[in-house]
Amino acid sequence: MRPQALERFQAGERNAEVAAALRVSARSVERWRRAWREGGEAGVLS
């Protein structure tokens, strides 16, 4: 699921759109996006 989120972040989708598409909470997506900003791809996938 996180690799799919990563692709969507890179495509410029908003957190709410990613959460709805992946059927996860917006809070989870917020954490994943923060991890992506701080640690890049490895931050999201770890």
Biopython code that builds the backbone (N, CA, C, O; Angstrom):
import numpy as np
from Bio.PDB.StructureBuilder import StructureBuilder

atoms = [
    (1, "MET", "N", (0.824, -1.186, 0.000)),
    (1, "MET", "CA", (0.000, 0.000, 0.000)),
    (1, "MET", "C", (0.874, 1.258, 0.000)),
    (1, "MET", "O", (0.554, 2.235, -0.678)),
    (2, "ARG", "N", (1.955, 1.237, 0.745)),
    (2, "ARG", "CA", (2.823, 2.415, 0.785)),
    (2, "ARG", "C", (3.466, 2.736, -0.554)),
    (2, "ARG", "O", (3.591, 3.911, -0.901)),
    (3, "PRO", "N", (3.884, 1.715, -1.330)),
    (3, "PRO", "CA", (4.417, 2.054, -2.666)),
    (3, "PRO", "C", (3.376, 2.764, -3.542)),
    (3, "PRO", "O", (3.722, 3.650, -4.323)),
    (4, "GLN", "N", (2.114, 2.377, -3.411)),
    (4, "GLN", "CA", (1.051, 3.041, -4.164)),
    (4, "GLN", "C", (0.896, 4.482, -3.693)),
    (4, "GLN", "O", (0.702, 5.391, -4.500)),
    (5, "ALA", "N", (0.983, 4.681, -2.388)),
    (5, "ALA", "CA", (0.891, 6.038, -1.847)),
    (5, "ALA", "C", (2.045, 6.884, -2.362)),
    (5, "ALA", "O", (1.853, 8.042, -2.732)),
    (6, "LEU", "N", (3.231, 6.315, -2.388)),
    (6, "LEU", "CA", (4.405, 7.032, -2.872)),
    (6, "LEU", "C", (4.198, 7.512, -4.304)),
    (6, "LEU", "O", (4.510, 8.658, -4.628)),
    (7, "GLU", "N", (3.677, 6.643, -5.155)),
    (7, "GLU", "CA", (3.407, 7.024, -6.551)),
    (7, "GLU", "C", (2.419, 8.179, -6.607)),
    (7, "GLU", "O", (2.568, 9.094, -7.417)),
    (8, "ARG", "N", (1.426, 8.135, -5.759)),
    (8, "ARG", "CA", (0.408, 9.181, -5.749)),
    (8, "ARG", "C", (0.973, 10.499, -5.211)),
    (8, "ARG", "O", (0.601, 11.569, -5.694)),
    (9, "PHE", "N", (1.869, 10.434, -4.214)),
    (9, "PHE", "CA", (2.523, 11.651, -3.718)),
    (9, "PHE", "C", (3.309, 12.303, -4.847)),
    (9, "PHE", "O", (3.235, 13.513, -5.057)),
    (10, "GLN", "N", (4.057, 11.486, -5.564)),
    (10, "GLN", "CA", (4.889, 11.995, -6.647)),
    (10, "GLN", "C", (4.043, 12.577, -7.771)),
    (10, "GLN", "O", (4.495, 13.468, -8.491)),
    (11, "ALA", "N", (2.822, 12.081, -7.927)),
    (11, "ALA", "CA", (1.913, 12.594, -8.950)),
    (11, "ALA", "C", (1.216, 13.873, -8.497)),
    (11, "ALA", "O", (0.519, 14.515, -9.282)),
    (12, "GLY", "N", (1.406, 14.241, -7.225)),
    (12, "GLY", "CA", (0.838, 15.485, -6.729)),
    (12, "GLY", "C", (-0.545, 15.379, -6.123)),
    (12, "GLY", "O", (-1.209, 16.395, -5.916)),
    (13, "GLU", "N", (-0.995, 14.163, -5.833)),
    (13, "GLU", "CA", (-2.324, 13.999, -5.235)),
    (13, "GLU", "C", (-2.322, 14.485, -3.790)),
    (13, "GLU", "O", (-1.311, 14.425, -3.091)),
    (14, "ARG", "N", (-3.482, 14.965, -3.371)),
    (14, "ARG", "CA", (-3.621, 15.432, -1.994)),
    (14, "ARG", "C", (-3.850, 14.248, -1.056)),
    (14, "ARG", "O", (-4.226, 13.155, -1.478)),
    (15, "ASN", "N", (-3.610, 14.505, 0.232)),
    (15, "ASN", "CA", (-3.741, 13.443, 1.235)),
    (15, "ASN", "C", (-5.126, 12.800, 1.214)),
    (15, "ASN", "O", (-5.248, 11.577, 1.276)),
    (16, "ALA", "N", (-6.158, 13.621, 1.126)),
    (16, "ALA", "CA", (-7.526, 13.085, 1.146)),
    (16, "ALA", "C", (-7.779, 12.174, -0.055)),
    (16, "ALA", "O", (-8.456, 11.153, 0.068)),
    (17, "GLU", "N", (-7.238, 12.541, -1.208)),
    (17, "GLU", "CA", (-7.414, 11.727, -2.403)),
    (17, "GLU", "C", (-6.697, 10.386, -2.259)),
    (17, "GLU", "O", (-7.227, 9.341, -2.634)),
    (18, "VAL", "N", (-5.493, 10.435, -1.713)),
    (18, "VAL", "CA", (-4.716, 9.208, -1.521)),
    (18, "VAL", "C", (-5.422, 8.302, -0.514)),
    (18, "VAL", "O", (-5.544, 7.097, -0.732)),
    (19, "ALA", "N", (-5.880, 8.884, 0.575)),
    (19, "ALA", "CA", (-6.561, 8.102, 1.610)),
    (19, "ALA", "C", (-7.811, 7.429, 1.050)),
    (19, "ALA", "O", (-8.050, 6.251, 1.317)),
    (20, "ALA", "N", (-8.597, 8.154, 0.287)),
    (20, "ALA", "CA", (-9.822, 7.587, -0.275)),
    (20, "ALA", "C", (-9.503, 6.475, -1.273)),
    (20, "ALA", "O", (-10.153, 5.430, -1.276)),
    (21, "ALA", "N", (-8.513, 6.702, -2.107)),
    (21, "ALA", "CA", (-8.171, 5.713, -3.131)),
    (21, "ALA", "C", (-7.632, 4.427, -2.514)),
    (21, "ALA", "O", (-7.909, 3.332, -3.003)),
    (22, "LEU", "N", (-6.863, 4.566, -1.439)),
    (22, "LEU", "CA", (-6.250, 3.390, -0.821)),
    (22, "LEU", "C", (-7.062, 2.835, 0.343)),
    (22, "LEU", "O", (-6.709, 1.812, 0.930)),
    (23, "ARG", "N", (-8.148, 3.521, 0.667)),
    (23, "ARG", "CA", (-9.030, 3.105, 1.762)),
    (23, "ARG", "C", (-8.288, 2.979, 3.093)),
    (23, "ARG", "O", (-8.376, 1.971, 3.794)),
    (24, "VAL", "N", (-7.554, 4.050, 3.408)),
    (24, "VAL", "CA", (-6.867, 4.155, 4.693)),
    (24, "VAL", "C", (-7.237, 5.502, 5.291)),
    (24, "VAL", "O", (-7.856, 6.336, 4.630)),
    (25, "SER", "N", (-6.856, 5.711, 6.541)),
    (25, "SER", "CA", (-7.180, 6.972, 7.189)),
    (25, "SER", "C", (-6.296, 8.101, 6.665)),
    (25, "SER", "O", (-5.161, 7.885, 6.241)),
    (26, "ALA", "N", (-6.846, 9.294, 6.707)),
    (26, "ALA", "CA", (-6.075, 10.471, 6.297)),
    (26, "ALA", "C", (-4.863, 10.647, 7.207)),
    (26, "ALA", "O", (-3.816, 11.119, 6.763)),
    (27, "ARG", "N", (-4.999, 10.275, 8.459)),
    (27, "ARG", "CA", (-3.893, 10.387, 9.415)),
    (27, "ARG", "C", (-2.712, 9.511, 8.982)),
    (27, "ARG", "O", (-1.561, 9.936, 9.070)),
    (28, "SER", "N", (-2.992, 8.304, 8.519)),
    (28, "SER", "CA", (-1.918, 7.426, 8.031)),
    (28, "SER", "C", (-1.215, 8.058, 6.839)),
    (28, "SER", "O", (0.013, 8.050, 6.752)),
    (29, "VAL", "N", (-2.001, 8.603, 5.929)),
    (29, "VAL", "CA", (-1.419, 9.232, 4.747)),
    (29, "VAL", "C", (-0.563, 10.430, 5.151)),
    (29, "VAL", "O", (0.499, 10.655, 4.572)),
    (30, "GLU", "N", (-1.013, 11.190, 6.130)),
    (30, "GLU", "CA", (-0.220, 12.327, 6.618)),
    (30, "GLU", "C", (1.136, 11.850, 7.142)),
    (30, "GLU", "O", (2.167, 12.465, 6.867)),
    (31, "ARG", "N", (1.126, 10.759, 7.894)),
    (31, "ARG", "CA", (2.393, 10.219, 8.430)),
    (31, "ARG", "C", (3.307, 9.747, 7.300)),
    (31, "ARG", "O", (4.513, 9.993, 7.323)),
    (32, "TRP", "N", (2.729, 9.074, 6.322)),
    (32, "TRP", "CA", (3.531, 8.581, 5.198)),
    (32, "TRP", "C", (4.117, 9.732, 4.402)),
    (32, "TRP", "O", (5.274, 9.673, 3.986)),
    (33, "ARG", "N", (3.319, 10.792, 4.183)),
    (33, "ARG", "CA", (3.817, 11.934, 3.418)),
    (33, "ARG", "C", (4.943, 12.627, 4.179)),
    (33, "ARG", "O", (5.938, 13.037, 3.582)),
    (34, "ARG", "N", (4.788, 12.758, 5.491)),
    (34, "ARG", "CA", (5.849, 13.368, 6.310)),
    (34, "ARG", "C", (7.122, 12.529, 6.208)),
    (34, "ARG", "O", (8.216, 13.073, 6.059)),
    (35, "ALA", "N", (6.979, 11.219, 6.288)),
    (35, "ALA", "CA", (8.138, 10.325, 6.172)),
    (35, "ALA", "C", (8.788, 10.475, 4.794)),
    (35, "ALA", "O", (10.011, 10.423, 4.670)),
    (36, "TRP", "N", (7.971, 10.660, 3.774)),
    (36, "TRP", "CA", (8.489, 10.839, 2.408)),
    (36, "TRP", "C", (9.266, 12.145, 2.294)),
    (36, "TRP", "O", (10.346, 12.181, 1.703)),
    (37, "ARG", "N", (8.711, 13.225, 2.865)),
    (37, "ARG", "CA", (9.394, 14.520, 2.813)),
    (37, "ARG", "C", (10.726, 14.476, 3.560)),
    (37, "ARG", "O", (11.718, 15.055, 3.118)),
    (38, "GLU", "N", (10.734, 13.787, 4.688)),
    (38, "GLU", "CA", (11.931, 13.767, 5.540)),
    (38, "GLU", "C", (12.956, 12.731, 5.119)),
    (38, "GLU", "O", (14.157, 12.962, 5.266)),
    (39, "GLY", "N", (12.508, 11.586, 4.595)),
    (39, "GLY", "CA", (13.443, 10.510, 4.297)),
    (39, "GLY", "C", (13.390, 9.976, 2.889)),
    (39, "GLY", "O", (14.044, 8.981, 2.578)),
    (40, "GLY", "N", (12.617, 10.622, 2.025)),
    (40, "GLY", "CA", (12.502, 10.161, 0.655)),
    (40, "GLY", "C", (11.751, 8.837, 0.572)),
    (40, "GLY", "O", (10.997, 8.467, 1.472)),
    (41, "GLU", "N", (11.977, 8.154, -0.510)),
    (41, "GLU", "CA", (11.285, 6.887, -0.766)),
    (41, "GLU", "C", (11.538, 5.872, 0.358)),
    (41, "GLU", "O", (10.626, 5.164, 0.782)),
    (42, "ALA", "N", (12.766, 5.814, 0.824)),
    (42, "ALA", "CA", (13.114, 4.860, 1.884)),
    (42, "ALA", "C", (12.336, 5.162, 3.171)),
    (42, "ALA", "O", (11.992, 4.247, 3.919)),
    (43, "GLY", "N", (12.063, 6.433, 3.421)),
    (43, "GLY", "CA", (11.308, 6.820, 4.610)),
    (43, "GLY", "C", (9.887, 6.296, 4.588)),
    (43, "GLY", "O", (9.344, 5.930, 5.630)),
    (44, "VAL", "N", (9.284, 6.257, 3.423)),
    (44, "VAL", "CA", (7.910, 5.772, 3.310)),
    (44, "VAL", "C", (7.863, 4.258, 3.379)),
    (44, "VAL", "O", (6.966, 3.683, 3.995)),
    (45, "LEU", "N", (8.813, 3.628, 2.758)),
    (45, "LEU", "CA", (8.772, 2.166, 2.642)),
    (45, "LEU", "C", (9.271, 1.431, 3.877)),
    (45, "LEU", "O", (9.077, 0.222, 4.001)),
    (46, "SER", "N", (9.906, 2.145, 4.781)),
    (46, "SER", "CA", (10.446, 1.464, 5.973)),
    (46, "SER", "C", (9.378, 1.234, 7.021)),
    (46, "SER", "O", (9.664, 0.675, 8.080)),
]
sb = StructureBuilder()
sb.init_structure("model")
sb.init_model(0)
sb.init_chain("A")
sb.init_seg("    ")
for serial, (resi, resn, name, xyz) in enumerate(atoms, 1):
    if name == "N":
        sb.init_residue(resn, " ", resi, " ")
    sb.init_atom(name, np.array(xyz, "f"), 0.0, 1.0, " ", f" {name:<3s}", serial, name[0])
structure = sb.get_structure()
